[in-house]
């Protein structure tokens, strides 16, 4: 997986959460960042860069990135919410180690709860949220 510094920090925070990885099909191997996951075993977490980048407002190289982080399960909505809760405990109002950057705020902005049916007729529950990660250069 190829990620920028905030994506790498996000993955590291999620992978370090043993309460989260214990709920996933294959532990840390069930956390996907901008990678193919269409044949992954349930349950898993996917995080995707949704928007953002450099603020270009001052010389401190501030960045403002938004990531969509979602849990996927075929069990039920409660299971999806439980996994999403573990994600939230790791990210919301936490400081991430972002390589050479200084993370000054990480917070969840929007909750996501969706149900879909795949082409084979399997119901999939998703839960998670959009997380804003603000950082500055050193």
Secondary structure, DSSP 8 states (H G I E B T S, - for coil): ----HHHHHHHHHHHT-HHHHTTSTTGGGGEEESS--TT--SSEEEEEEEEEEE--SSTT--EEEEEEEEEEESS-HHHHHHHHHHHHHHHTT-----TTSEEEEEEEEEEEEEEEE-TTS-EEEEEEEEEEEEEE--
